[in-house]
Amino acid sequence: MTITAASGEQLAMRGINDVADLAKVTTALTATTTYSSTPVYTIRGIGFYDNSLAISPAVSVYTDQIPLPFSIMTEGASLDVARVEVLKGPQGTLFGQNSTGGAINYVANKPTDHFSAGGKIGYGRFNAINANAYVSGPLSDTLGVRVSGALDRRSPWQQSLSRPGDELGRRRFATGRLLLDWKPTDALQFELSVNGWIDRSDTQAAQFLDVRPTVPVPPGYAPPLAALGGLTSAPDKARRADWTPGRDYGRHDDFHQFALRGEWDVNDAVKLTSITSYSELKRRARTDPDGAAYPNSDISQIGKIKSFFQELRLEGPSADGPLKWMVGVNYAKDRSRDYTAANNIGTNSLIAGVFFIDGAGMVNNQNVETKAAFGSLDYKITSTLTAQGSIRYTDSRNRHAGCGTDLGNGLLAAVFSGLTGVAIQPGQCVMLVPGPSGAPVPSLTPVKGSLDEDNVSWKAGLSWKPTNATLLYASVTRGYKSGVFSTLPALSLAQLVPVKQESILAYEVGLKQQLLDNRADITLAAFHYDYDDKQLLGYIAVPPFGNLPGIVSIPKSRVNGIEGSLTWRPATGLTLSGGAAYIASKVTRSAIKYDADSNLVDVKGEAFPFTPKYQLTGDAQYEFPVSQELSAFVGANARYQSSSAASFGGNPAYRLPGYTLLDLRAGIFPGDNRWRFEVWAHNVTDKFYATNIIHVVDTRVRHVGMPATYGASISFKI
């Protein structure tokens, strides 16, 4: 398969601190953030854009094959890693969970058999302080330990357009990990991982572009829209944005995970692996997504996710024979409790004659149970030709219950009482459901739903290695991603109808080649995906509130693409690397959907959102001696992506322009590499670029990337 691997040293050198930064070392990967500050990862055009807290992603992330089942859990994944592996294409037949886009597996540094310690501290623009450290070594002949941690602090970087001196964008993040390796016998080994993070950073404010009311403004309720109409579009400056003053936009997010991995060599040919993990996330965060210094829209999200995972794998033989096999089973149970409040003074609340200020919310309870069995065979037909096959059966049971509530302040109750003529008490559950005549009536109990699905994913392929320096492969893969319920704020049952599972049939051929006495490595891959029932966040008509967010699906689409990478070491100390990807995505069957501006459109023929057609990456590093004791290095990293759409509909107002980002670095280090001093600059040209454009209630806004940052750091090892 196509895999991009990068060492921990390469990640640190290039300033890669989270999953989104991996676009610096691999092509065909993009990342964006929703208006509720939830990360979304996409590989080869396959991703799942949704604002919800507990929605399974299309690109799964792991640490040592231990799943981080929801994208919001991935913040601390890059701590103290030996390497990262980006697996492209549908996954799930070898380990972990089903995914249609790909998988990202971080491999943590392990306890050492001797004492070692190290750390790094840096200072940069916006008073940014980044520090990390580790201590590792044996506690006994059979027990080793490694403790690592990191702290990331930064002063605000966003500036208010309407209030000089008011700022937002603090960074307050800390993460840590304890690893214990116990090897009681030569055949038995256990690894305990205890890790977690705390995030008290500010959520990012959006930049206002223009006013676009969700529904026509009712007579007598013009002042709020007039306030918005007096705004001007934000300039193309990354730091300039706006938000409602006097509110706390700091996150209060906490994550911890306990994981135990056991490996038992049953005999010389067979090994049993067990992975057990428990993960818990608590979130309390407020976001101002409307781009204005006025509460047109304000999102508060309070929730908790508990996730249990167990996997058993039996594999063999470990000897070099013609047949290698693996069988396994896994079980996952995810429970989420999510309250999301849409606190706003927007047209969809004004039509009811009531200002919703901290007044309308949605309670979602979700229990998902997943069972799977999988296996694989690799058989050497000849000394150079190998056939590979794998298969997985997955059974998923999703139970959901949700309702709207005002948590006792009476505002939502008053609105629905006025709309329906039914007396509704403050704090009572309420949801519009179809009545006997078809007209919506309020339900005063939680709306419950279930989604039971199963599927069989599989992979078949051939790999041919005519020489030690050449590998060619071809594969066909069927992959699935489970169906979902929306856990967004909802006023109608129509927004809570689940969307069924999506699937991909992927065809891929590839080449891996070493040249010039192993001084150059080339990889090439071409692929075609047939895509059924693509899941995405869209819009659903909810009279009289207009079009509100909901999960929808696209019945038929496809992706064609080619990508390649080159690493070349033309001279001592000089390493050049680069990659390129061309991705042509397209909806191939008629699908009538609401676009971001509430227009009904047929999206047939359109490319996928957040899928640039062209992506390029390049990196150069030159190391050279400056004295008998010291060496120096200089380096640069650049990446380019062409324009893409932020949503379906073909509206040029939601077009994300292409951009190029350039990073520079330089430093010195001694011959034993015990310390290293480095200066660095990211986005040195101060390129302005947008990562998302969104319609939120009555405004169109954009999220933008960071401006130029720069700093210096020093690292050491003992």
C-alpha positions as CSV (number, residue, x, y, z in Angstrom):
1,M,0.0,0.0,0.0
2,T,1.0,3.6,-0.2
3,I,2.5,4.6,3.2
4,T,4.4,7.8,4.1
5,A,6.7,7.5,7.1
6,A,8.6,10.2,8.9
7,S,10.8,9.9,11.9
8,G,10.3,11.8,15.1
9,E,13.5,13.8,14.4
10,Q,12.1,14.8,11.0
11,L,8.9,15.9,12.6
12,A,10.7,18.0,15.2
13,M,13.0,19.5,12.6
14,R,10.1,20.7,10.4
15,G,8.0,22.0,13.2
16,I,5.3,19.4,12.9
17,N,3.3,19.4,16.2
18,D,-0.1,18.0,15.3
19,V,-1.9,15.9,12.7
20,A,-2.7,18.9,10.5
21,D,1.0,19.7,10.1
22,L,1.6,16.3,8.5
23,A,0.8,18.0,5.2
24,K,4.4,19.2,5.3
25,V,5.7,15.6,4.8
26,T,3.0,13.9,2.8
27,T,0.8,14.8,-0.1
28,A,-2.9,14.2,-0.5
29,L,-3.6,15.1,3.1
30,T,-5.6,18.2,4.1
31,A,-7.0,19.5,7.4
32,T,-9.5,22.1,8.3
33,T,-11.5,23.2,11.4
34,T,-15.3,23.4,11.8
35,Y,-17.0,26.4,13.3
36,S,-17.2,24.4,16.6
37,S,-13.3,24.0,16.6
38,T,-13.5,20.3,15.7
39,P,-10.6,19.1,13.4
40,V,-11.4,17.4,10.1
41,Y,-8.8,15.3,8.3
42,T,-9.0,14.3,4.6
43,I,-6.8,11.9,2.6
44,R,-7.2,11.7,-1.2
45,G,-10.4,13.6,-1.0
46,I,-12.0,11.2,1.6
47,G,-13.0,12.9,4.8
48,F,-16.0,13.6,6.9
49,Y,-16.8,17.2,7.6
50,D,-19.1,17.6,10.7
51,N,-19.3,19.9,13.7
52,S,-20.4,17.2,16.1
53,L,-18.3,16.1,19.1
54,A,-18.7,12.3,18.8
55,I,-18.8,11.4,15.1
56,S,-16.5,8.7,13.8
57,P,-14.1,10.1,11.2
58,A,-13.2,8.9,7.7
59,V,-9.5,9.1,8.6
60,S,-8.6,7.3,11.8
61,V,-5.7,8.1,14.1
62,Y,-3.8,5.8,16.4
63,T,-0.9,5.7,18.8
64,D,0.9,2.4,18.6
65,Q,-2.3,1.0,17.0
66,I,-4.3,2.1,20.0
67,P,-7.2,4.1,18.5
68,L,-8.1,7.7,19.2
69,P,-11.6,7.1,17.9
70,F,-12.7,10.7,17.5
71,S,-10.8,13.5,15.8
72,I,-11.0,15.8,18.8
73,M,-9.0,13.3,20.8
74,T,-5.9,13.6,18.6
75,E,-4.4,16.8,20.0
76,G,-1.6,15.2,22.0
77,A,-0.8,12.4,19.5
78,S,2.6,13.8,18.4
79,L,4.2,13.7,21.8
80,D,7.6,12.0,22.0
81,V,7.2,9.9,18.9
82,A,9.7,7.6,17.1
83,R,7.9,7.9,13.8
84,V,4.5,8.4,12.2
85,E,3.0,6.3,9.4
86,V,0.3,7.7,7.1
87,L,-1.6,4.8,5.4
88,K,-3.6,5.9,2.4
89,G,-6.7,4.3,1.2
90,P,-9.5,2.3,3.0
91,Q,-8.3,0.6,6.2
92,G,-9.5,-1.8,8.9
93,T,-8.7,-5.3,7.7
94,L,-5.3,-5.4,9.6
95,F,-6.1,-3.6,12.9
96,G,-8.3,-1.0,14.5
97,Q,-11.5,0.5,13.1
98,N,-12.9,0.8,9.7
99,S,-12.1,4.0,7.7
100,T,-12.6,4.9,4.1
101,G,-9.9,7.6,3.8
102,G,-6.9,6.2,5.5
103,A,-5.2,5.8,8.9
104,I,-2.4,7.7,10.7
105,N,-0.4,5.7,13.2
106,Y,2.0,7.4,15.6
107,V,4.7,5.2,17.1
108,A,5.8,6.4,20.5
109,N,9.4,6.3,21.7
110,K,9.8,3.3,24.1
111,P,11.7,2.9,27.4
112,T,15.4,2.4,26.9
113,D,17.6,-0.3,28.4
114,H,19.9,2.4,29.9
115,F,19.2,5.8,31.5
116,S,18.6,8.6,29.1
117,A,16.9,12.0,29.3
118,G,16.4,15.0,27.1
119,G,14.3,18.0,26.3
120,K,13.7,21.0,24.2
121,I,12.7,24.6,24.9
122,G,11.8,27.3,22.5
123,Y,10.6,30.8,22.3
124,G,8.8,32.5,19.4
125,R,6.5,35.2,18.2
126,F,3.4,36.0,20.3
127,N,5.5,35.1,23.4
128,A,5.2,31.5,22.4
129,I,6.9,29.1,24.8
130,N,7.2,25.4,23.7
131,A,8.9,22.9,26.0
132,N,9.1,19.2,26.1
133,A,11.2,16.6,28.1
134,Y,11.6,12.9,28.7
135,V,13.3,10.6,31.1
136,S,13.8,6.9,30.3
137,G,15.6,3.9,31.7
138,P,15.3,0.5,33.4
139,L,13.7,0.0,36.8
140,S,14.9,-3.6,37.0
141,D,16.1,-6.3,34.7
142,T,12.5,-6.9,33.4
143,L,10.9,-3.4,33.8
144,G,11.6,-0.2,31.9
145,V,9.9,3.2,32.1
146,R,9.7,6.3,30.0
147,V,8.0,9.6,31.1
148,S,7.5,12.4,28.7
149,G,5.6,15.7,28.7
150,A,5.1,18.9,26.8
151,L,3.9,22.4,27.5
152,D,2.7,24.9,24.8
153,R,1.8,28.5,25.8
154,R,1.2,31.5,23.6
155,S,-0.2,35.0,24.0
156,P,-3.2,36.1,21.9
157,W,-2.6,36.4,18.2
158,Q,-6.0,37.6,17.0
159,Q,-7.0,41.3,17.1
160,S,-10.5,42.7,17.3
161,L,-11.6,44.8,14.3
162,S,-14.1,46.9,16.4
163,R,-12.2,47.2,19.7
164,P,-8.6,48.2,19.6
165,G,-6.6,46.4,22.2
166,D,-9.0,43.5,22.6
167,E,-7.3,40.2,21.6
168,L,-8.1,36.5,21.4
169,G,-6.1,33.3,20.6
170,R,-4.2,32.3,23.7
171,R,-2.6,28.9,23.6
172,R,-2.6,26.9,26.9
173,F,-1.9,23.2,26.3
174,A,-0.2,20.5,28.3
175,T,0.2,16.8,27.5
176,G,2.0,13.9,29.1
177,R,2.6,10.1,28.8
178,L,3.9,7.3,31.1
179,L,5.1,4.1,29.4
180,L,6.0,1.0,31.4
181,D,7.5,-2.0,29.6
182,W,7.5,-5.3,31.5
183,K,9.2,-8.4,30.0
184,P,8.8,-11.2,32.7
185,T,10.0,-13.9,30.2
186,D,11.6,-14.0,26.8
187,A,8.3,-14.9,25.3
188,L,6.0,-12.5,27.1
189,Q,5.9,-8.7,27.1
190,F,3.5,-6.0,28.3
191,E,3.4,-2.3,27.8
192,L,1.2,0.0,29.8
193,S,0.5,3.5,28.5
194,V,-1.1,6.2,30.6
195,N,-1.4,9.5,28.6
196,G,-3.6,12.6,28.5
197,W,-3.8,16.3,27.8
198,I,-5.4,19.5,29.1
199,D,-6.4,22.3,26.7
200,R,-7.3,25.8,28.0
201,S,-6.7,27.6,24.7
202,D,-9.0,30.1,23.1
203,T,-11.2,28.9,20.3
204,Q,-10.5,30.7,17.0
205,A,-12.7,33.6,16.0
206,A,-13.9,33.8,12.4
207,Q,-13.5,36.7,9.9
208,F,-16.8,38.4,8.8
209,L,-17.4,38.5,5.0
210,D,-21.0,39.5,4.4
211,V,-24.6,39.3,5.7
212,R,-26.7,36.4,4.4
213,P,-29.9,35.9,6.4
214,T,-31.0,32.3,6.9
215,V,-34.7,33.3,6.3
216,P,-36.3,36.6,5.3
217,V,-36.2,39.2,8.1
218,P,-39.6,39.5,9.8
219,P,-41.2,42.9,10.1
220,G,-40.2,44.8,13.2
221,Y,-37.1,42.8,13.8
222,A,-34.6,44.6,11.6
223,P,-32.3,46.1,14.2
224,P,-30.1,43.0,14.7
225,L,-29.6,42.6,11.0
226,A,-29.0,46.3,10.7
227,A,-26.2,45.9,13.2
228,L,-24.7,43.3,11.1
229,G,-25.3,45.2,7.9
230,G,-23.1,48.0,9.2
231,L,-20.1,45.8,9.2
232,T,-17.5,45.7,6.5
233,S,-15.7,42.6,5.3
234,A,-12.6,41.7,7.2
235,P,-9.3,42.6,5.4
236,D,-7.0,39.9,4.1
237,K,-4.9,40.0,7.2
238,A,-4.7,36.9,9.3
239,R,-4.8,38.6,12.7
240,R,-7.9,40.7,12.1
241,A,-11.2,39.1,13.3
242,D,-14.1,39.9,15.7
243,W,-16.2,38.3,18.4
244,T,-18.8,39.3,21.0
245,P,-17.0,41.0,23.9
246,G,-17.3,40.0,27.5
247,R,-17.6,36.2,27.0
248,D,-15.1,33.5,27.8
249,Y,-14.0,31.7,24.6
250,G,-11.5,29.5,26.4
251,R,-11.7,25.8,26.0
252,H,-12.0,23.5,29.1
253,D,-11.1,20.3,27.4
254,D,-9.5,17.3,29.1
255,F,-8.5,13.9,27.7
256,H,-7.0,10.8,29.3
257,Q,-6.3,7.3,28.1
258,F,-5.2,4.0,29.7
259,A,-3.9,1.3,27.4
260,L,-2.3,-2.1,27.9
261,R,-0.6,-4.0,25.1
262,G,0.5,-7.6,25.6
263,E,2.5,-9.8,23.2
264,W,3.1,-13.6,23.8
265,D,5.2,-15.7,21.6
266,V,3.2,-18.9,21.8
267,N,6.0,-20.8,20.0
268,D,8.7,-20.0,17.5
269,A,6.0,-19.5,14.8
270,V,3.0,-18.0,16.4
271,K,2.4,-14.7,18.3
272,L,-0.6,-13.5,20.2
273,T,-1.2,-9.7,20.6
274,S,-3.8,-8.1,22.8
275,I,-4.6,-4.3,22.9
276,T,-6.9,-2.9,25.6
277,S,-7.7,0.7,26.0
278,Y,-10.1,3.1,27.8
279,S,-10.3,6.7,26.6
280,E,-12.3,9.6,28.1
281,L,-12.8,13.1,26.8
282,K,-14.5,16.0,28.6
283,R,-15.3,19.2,26.6
284,R,-16.6,22.6,27.6
285,A,-15.9,25.2,25.0
286,R,-17.6,28.3,23.5
287,T,-17.0,29.5,20.0
288,D,-18.1,32.7,18.3
289,P,-18.4,31.7,14.6
290,D,-20.3,34.7,13.1
291,G,-17.3,37.0,12.7
292,A,-19.1,39.9,14.3
293,A,-18.9,41.8,17.6
294,Y,-22.6,41.0,18.0
295,P,-24.3,37.8,19.3
296,N,-25.8,36.7,15.9
297,S,-24.5,33.2,16.6
298,D,-22.7,31.8,19.5
299,I,-22.0,28.0,20.1
300,S,-21.4,26.4,23.4
301,Q,-20.5,22.7,23.5
302,I,-20.5,20.7,26.7
303,G,-19.9,16.9,26.5
304,K,-18.2,13.7,27.5
305,I,-17.1,10.7,25.5
306,K,-16.1,7.4,27.0
307,S,-14.6,4.8,24.7
308,F,-13.5,1.2,25.4
309,F,-11.5,-0.9,22.9
310,Q,-10.3,-4.5,22.9
311,E,-8.4,-6.3,20.1
312,L,-6.9,-9.8,19.9
313,R,-4.6,-10.9,17.1
314,L,-3.0,-14.2,16.4
315,E,-0.3,-14.2,13.7
316,G,2.4,-16.4,12.2
317,P,4.6,-17.9,11.2
318,S,7.5,-15.6,12.3
319,A,10.0,-17.7,10.4
320,D,10.7,-16.8,6.8
321,G,8.3,-19.2,5.0
322,P,6.0,-18.8,2.0
323,L,2.8,-18.2,4.0
324,K,2.1,-15.5,6.6
325,W,-1.3,-15.3,8.2
326,M,-3.2,-13.3,10.8
327,V,-6.6,-13.6,12.4
328,G,-8.1,-11.2,14.9
329,V,-11.2,-9.8,16.6
330,N,-12.0,-6.5,18.2
331,Y,-14.7,-4.8,20.2
332,A,-15.4,-1.1,20.7
333,K,-18.0,0.6,22.8
334,D,-18.4,4.4,22.6
335,R,-20.7,6.4,24.8
336,S,-21.2,10.1,24.3
337,R,-23.2,12.7,26.2
338,D,-23.3,16.0,24.3
339,Y,-25.1,19.3,25.0
340,T,-24.7,21.9,22.3
341,A,-26.4,25.3,22.6
342,A,-26.9,27.6,19.7
343,N,-27.1,30.9,21.5
344,N,-28.0,33.6,19.0
345,I,-30.0,36.6,17.9
346,G,-30.5,35.5,14.3
347,T,-33.3,35.4,11.8
348,N,-34.2,31.8,12.6
349,S,-35.0,32.8,16.1
350,L,-36.3,36.3,15.4
351,I,-39.2,34.9,13.4
352,A,-40.5,33.4,16.6
353,G,-40.5,36.8,18.2
354,V,-38.0,35.8,20.9
355,F,-34.3,36.6,21.3
356,F,-32.5,33.4,22.0
357,I,-29.7,34.4,24.3
358,D,-28.2,31.3,25.9
359,G,-31.6,29.8,25.3
360,A,-31.7,26.9,22.9
361,G,-29.8,23.7,23.0
362,M,-29.7,20.1,22.0
363,V,-29.1,17.2,24.3
364,N,-27.7,14.1,22.5
365,N,-27.0,10.7,24.1
366,Q,-25.4,8.1,21.9
367,N,-24.2,4.5,22.5
368,V,-22.3,2.8,19.7
369,E,-21.2,-0.9,20.0
370,T,-19.0,-2.3,17.3
371,K,-17.8,-5.9,16.9
372,A,-15.4,-7.1,14.2
373,A,-13.5,-10.2,13.0
374,F,-10.7,-10.0,10.5
375,G,-7.9,-11.9,8.9
376,S,-5.2,-11.8,6.3
377,L,-3.0,-14.1,4.2
378,D,0.3,-13.3,2.5
379,Y,1.6,-16.1,0.2
380,K,4.8,-16.1,-1.8
381,I,3.9,-17.6,-5.1
382,T,7.6,-17.3,-6.2
383,S,10.6,-15.8,-4.6
384,T,9.7,-12.4,-6.1
385,L,5.9,-12.5,-6.4
386,T,3.5,-12.4,-3.4
387,A,-0.2,-12.5,-3.2
388,Q,-2.0,-10.7,-0.4
389,G,-5.6,-10.9,0.8
390,S,-7.5,-9.7,3.9
391,I,-11.1,-9.5,5.0
392,R,-13.1,-8.0,7.8
393,Y,-16.7,-8.5,9.0
394,T,-18.1,-5.6,11.1
395,D,-21.3,-5.4,13.0
396,S,-22.3,-2.0,14.4
397,R,-25.2,-1.0,16.7
398,N,-25.9,2.7,17.3
399,R,-28.5,3.9,19.8
400,H,-29.3,7.6,19.9
401,A,-31.7,9.8,22.0
402,G,-32.0,13.5,21.7
403,C,-34.2,16.5,22.3
404,G,-34.1,20.3,22.4
405,T,-34.2,22.0,25.7
406,D,-33.7,25.5,27.2
407,L,-32.3,24.1,30.5
408,G,-35.0,25.8,32.5
409,N,-34.8,29.4,31.4
410,G,-38.1,29.1,29.5
411,L,-37.0,30.7,26.2
412,L,-37.2,27.7,24.0
413,A,-40.4,26.6,25.7
414,A,-42.0,29.9,24.9
415,V,-41.0,29.7,21.3
416,F,-42.4,26.3,20.7
417,S,-45.5,27.0,22.8
418,G,-46.2,30.0,20.5
419,L,-45.5,28.1,17.3
420,T,-47.6,25.0,18.2
421,G,-50.2,26.2,20.7
422,V,-49.1,23.4,23.1
423,A,-48.1,24.4,26.6
424,I,-44.4,23.5,27.1
425,Q,-42.7,23.9,30.5
426,P,-39.3,25.5,30.9
427,G,-36.5,22.8,30.7
428,Q,-38.8,20.3,29.1
429,C,-37.6,18.2,26.1
430,V,-39.2,19.4,22.9
431,M,-38.7,18.3,19.2
432,L,-40.9,18.9,16.2
433,V,-42.1,15.6,14.7
434,P,-44.7,14.9,12.0
435,G,-48.3,15.0,13.3
436,P,-51.3,13.0,12.0
437,S,-52.0,15.6,9.4
438,G,-48.3,15.8,8.4
439,A,-47.9,19.2,10.0
440,P,-45.1,19.3,12.7
441,V,-46.2,18.9,16.3
442,P,-44.0,19.0,19.4
443,S,-42.8,15.8,21.1
444,L,-42.1,16.3,24.8
445,T,-40.0,13.2,25.2
446,P,-36.5,12.5,23.8
447,V,-36.6,11.3,20.2
448,K,-35.0,7.9,20.1
449,G,-33.4,6.2,17.1
450,S,-31.4,3.1,16.2
451,L,-29.0,2.3,13.4
452,D,-28.0,-1.4,13.0
453,E,-25.5,-2.1,10.2
454,D,-23.0,-4.7,9.1
455,N,-20.5,-4.9,6.3
456,V,-17.7,-7.0,4.8
457,S,-14.6,-5.0,3.9
458,W,-11.7,-6.8,2.0
459,K,-8.5,-6.3,0.1
460,A,-6.7,-8.4,-2.6
461,G,-3.4,-7.6,-4.1
462,L,-0.2,-8.7,-5.8
463,S,3.3,-7.4,-5.1
464,W,6.3,-8.1,-7.3
465,K,9.9,-7.5,-6.3
466,P,12.1,-8.3,-9.3
467,T,15.2,-6.9,-7.5
468,N,16.0,-5.7,-4.0
469,A,15.6,-2.1,-5.2
470,T,12.2,-2.5,-7.0
471,L,8.7,-3.2,-5.8
472,L,5.5,-3.0,-7.9
473,Y,2.1,-3.7,-6.4
474,A,-1.6,-3.7,-7.4
475,S,-4.6,-4.0,-5.1
476,V,-8.4,-3.8,-5.0
477,T,-10.0,-2.8,-1.7
478,R,-13.5,-2.5,-0.4
479,G,-13.8,-0.2,2.6
480,Y,-16.6,1.1,4.8
481,K,-17.4,3.8,7.3
482,S,-20.3,3.3,9.7
483,G,-23.5,5.3,9.4
484,V,-24.1,8.2,11.8
485,F,-26.6,10.3,13.7
486,S,-26.1,14.0,13.7
487,T,-25.5,15.4,17.2
488,L,-25.9,19.0,16.2
489,P,-28.4,21.4,17.7
490,A,-31.7,20.3,16.1
491,L,-35.3,21.6,16.2
492,S,-36.9,18.9,14.0
493,L,-36.9,15.1,13.7
494,A,-35.8,15.6,10.1
495,Q,-32.3,16.7,11.4
496,L,-31.9,13.5,13.4
497,V,-32.6,10.9,10.7
498,P,-29.4,8.8,10.5
499,V,-27.3,8.5,7.4
500,K,-26.3,5.0,6.4
501,Q,-22.8,3.7,6.0
502,E,-20.6,4.9,3.1
503,S,-18.3,2.6,1.1
504,I,-15.5,2.8,-1.3
505,L,-14.2,0.3,-3.9
506,A,-10.5,1.3,-4.4
507,Y,-8.2,0.2,-7.2
508,E,-4.5,1.1,-6.9
509,V,-1.2,0.4,-8.6
510,G,2.1,1.5,-7.3
511,L,5.9,1.5,-7.6
512,K,8.7,1.8,-5.0
513,Q,12.2,2.2,-6.5
514,Q,15.7,2.8,-5.1
515,L,18.2,4.3,-7.5
516,L,21.8,5.7,-7.7
517,D,23.3,3.2,-5.2
518,N,20.3,3.7,-2.8
519,R,20.9,7.5,-2.8
520,A,17.4,8.1,-4.3
521,D,14.0,6.6,-3.4
522,I,11.0,7.0,-5.6
523,T,7.4,6.1,-5.0
524,L,4.5,6.3,-7.4
525,A,0.8,5.4,-7.1
526,A,-2.2,5.7,-9.2
527,F,-5.7,5.1,-7.9
528,H,-9.4,5.0,-8.8
529,Y,-12.2,5.1,-6.1
530,D,-15.8,4.3,-6.7
531,Y,-17.6,6.0,-3.8
532,D,-21.1,5.2,-2.6
533,D,-23.2,7.3,-0.1
534,K,-20.5,9.9,0.8
535,Q,-21.4,11.4,4.2
536,L,-21.2,15.1,4.8
537,L,-22.7,18.0,6.8
538,G,-25.4,19.6,4.7
539,Y,-28.6,21.5,5.2
540,I,-32.2,20.3,5.9
541,A,-35.3,22.4,5.5
542,V,-37.0,23.0,8.9
543,P,-40.0,25.3,8.4
544,P,-40.3,28.0,9.7
545,F,-36.7,28.2,10.8
546,G,-35.3,27.9,7.3
547,N,-32.5,25.5,6.4
548,L,-30.6,24.1,9.4
549,P,-27.5,21.9,9.6
550,G,-27.9,18.1,9.2
551,I,-26.1,15.0,7.9
552,V,-26.8,14.2,4.3
553,S,-25.2,11.8,1.8
554,I,-24.2,11.8,-1.9
555,P,-25.2,8.6,-3.6
556,K,-22.5,8.2,-6.2
557,S,-19.1,9.8,-6.8
558,R,-15.6,8.9,-7.7
559,V,-11.9,9.9,-7.2
560,N,-9.1,9.5,-9.7
561,G,-5.6,10.4,-8.7
562,I,-1.9,9.9,-9.0
563,E,0.8,10.8,-6.5
564,G,4.5,10.4,-6.1
565,S,7.4,11.2,-3.9
566,L,11.2,11.5,-4.3
567,T,14.0,11.5,-1.7
568,W,17.5,12.2,-3.1
569,R,20.8,12.4,-1.3
570,P,23.0,13.8,-4.1
571,A,26.0,14.7,-1.9
572,T,27.2,14.2,1.6
573,G,25.0,16.2,4.0
574,L,22.5,17.2,1.4
575,T,19.0,15.7,1.4
576,L,16.3,16.7,-1.0
577,S,12.7,15.4,-0.9
578,G,9.4,16.3,-2.5
579,G,6.0,15.0,-3.4
580,A,3.2,15.7,-5.8
581,A,-0.5,14.7,-5.9
582,Y,-3.2,15.1,-8.5
583,I,-6.7,14.3,-7.3
584,A,-9.8,14.6,-9.5
585,S,-13.0,14.0,-7.4
586,K,-16.4,14.2,-8.9
587,V,-20.1,13.5,-8.0
588,T,-21.3,11.2,-10.8
589,R,-25.0,10.9,-10.1
590,S,-27.7,13.6,-9.7
591,A,-28.1,14.7,-6.1
592,I,-30.4,17.6,-5.2
593,K,-29.2,19.3,-2.1
594,Y,-29.3,22.6,-0.3
595,D,-26.2,24.6,-0.7
596,A,-24.7,26.9,2.0
597,D,-27.0,29.7,1.0
598,S,-30.2,27.6,1.2
599,N,-30.5,27.2,-2.6
600,L,-31.6,23.9,-4.0
601,V,-28.8,22.7,-6.4
602,D,-27.9,19.6,-8.3
603,V,-24.3,18.8,-7.2
604,K,-23.7,16.3,-10.0
605,G,-20.3,17.0,-11.7
606,E,-18.9,18.9,-8.7
607,A,-15.6,18.2,-7.0
608,F,-15.5,17.3,-3.3
609,P,-15.1,20.1,-0.7
610,F,-11.6,20.5,0.8
611,T,-10.1,18.5,-2.1
612,P,-7.5,20.6,-4.0
613,K,-6.7,19.1,-7.4
614,Y,-3.0,19.7,-7.0
615,Q,-0.7,19.4,-4.0
616,L,3.1,19.8,-3.9
617,T,5.6,19.4,-1.0
618,G,9.3,20.0,-1.0
619,D,12.0,19.9,1.6
620,A,15.8,20.5,1.5
621,Q,18.4,20.2,4.3
622,Y,22.1,20.6,4.1
623,E,24.4,19.7,7.0
624,F,28.1,20.8,6.9
625,P,31.0,21.0,9.4
626,V,32.0,24.5,10.6
627,S,34.8,23.3,12.9
628,Q,36.3,20.1,14.3
629,E,33.6,20.1,17.1
630,L,30.6,21.7,15.4
631,S,28.4,21.2,12.4
632,A,25.6,23.4,11.0
633,F,22.5,22.9,9.0
634,V,20.2,25.0,6.9
635,G,16.8,23.8,5.6
636,A,13.6,24.9,3.9
637,N,10.2,23.3,3.6
638,A,7.5,24.4,1.1
639,R,4.0,23.2,0.3
640,Y,1.4,24.3,-2.2
641,Q,-2.2,23.4,-2.7
642,S,-4.5,24.6,-5.5
643,S,-7.9,26.1,-4.9
644,S,-10.8,24.0,-3.6
645,A,-14.4,24.5,-2.5
646,A,-15.5,24.8,1.1
647,S,-18.9,23.3,0.4
648,F,-21.0,21.8,-2.4
649,G,-23.1,24.1,-4.6
650,G,-20.6,25.6,-7.0
651,N,-20.9,29.1,-5.4
652,P,-17.7,31.1,-6.0
653,A,-18.3,32.8,-2.7
654,Y,-17.2,29.6,-1.0
655,R,-14.1,29.1,-3.1
656,L,-10.9,28.6,-1.1
657,P,-8.0,30.1,-3.1
658,G,-4.8,28.1,-3.5
659,Y,-1.7,29.1,-1.6
660,T,2.0,28.3,-1.0
661,L,3.6,28.3,2.5
662,L,7.4,28.5,3.1
663,D,9.3,27.5,6.3
664,L,13.0,28.1,6.9
665,R,15.3,26.7,9.6
666,A,19.0,26.8,10.5
667,G,21.1,25.6,13.5
668,I,24.3,24.2,14.9
669,F,25.1,20.9,16.8
670,P,28.2,19.1,18.1
671,G,29.6,15.9,16.7
672,D,27.9,13.7,19.4
673,N,24.6,15.5,18.7
674,R,24.1,16.0,22.5
675,W,22.6,19.4,22.0
676,R,21.2,21.4,19.1
677,F,20.5,25.1,18.7
678,E,18.0,26.1,16.0
679,V,16.3,29.2,14.6
680,W,13.2,28.8,12.6
681,A,10.5,30.7,10.7
682,H,7.1,29.4,9.5
683,N,5.1,31.0,6.8
684,V,8.0,33.4,6.3
685,T,6.3,35.3,3.4
686,D,3.3,36.0,5.8
687,K,1.0,34.4,3.2
688,F,-2.7,35.1,3.9
689,Y,-4.8,32.0,3.3
690,A,-8.2,30.7,4.2
691,T,-8.9,27.1,5.5
692,N,-12.7,27.3,5.6
693,I,-15.6,29.5,4.5
694,I,-18.9,28.9,6.3
695,H,-22.4,30.3,6.4
696,V,-23.4,30.6,10.0
697,V,-27.0,31.7,10.7
698,D,-26.9,35.2,9.0
699,T,-23.3,35.7,8.1
700,R,-20.7,34.3,5.7
701,V,-17.3,34.0,7.4
702,R,-13.9,32.4,6.9
703,H,-11.3,30.7,9.1
704,V,-7.7,31.6,8.3
705,G,-4.3,30.2,8.9
706,M,-1.6,31.6,11.2
707,P,0.5,34.5,10.0
708,A,4.3,34.4,10.0
709,T,5.8,33.0,13.2
710,Y,9.5,32.7,14.1
711,G,11.6,31.8,17.0
712,A,14.6,29.8,18.4
713,S,15.0,26.6,20.4
714,I,17.6,24.5,22.1
715,S,17.4,20.8,22.7
716,F,19.6,18.4,24.6
717,K,20.1,14.7,25.4
718,I,21.8,13.0,28.3
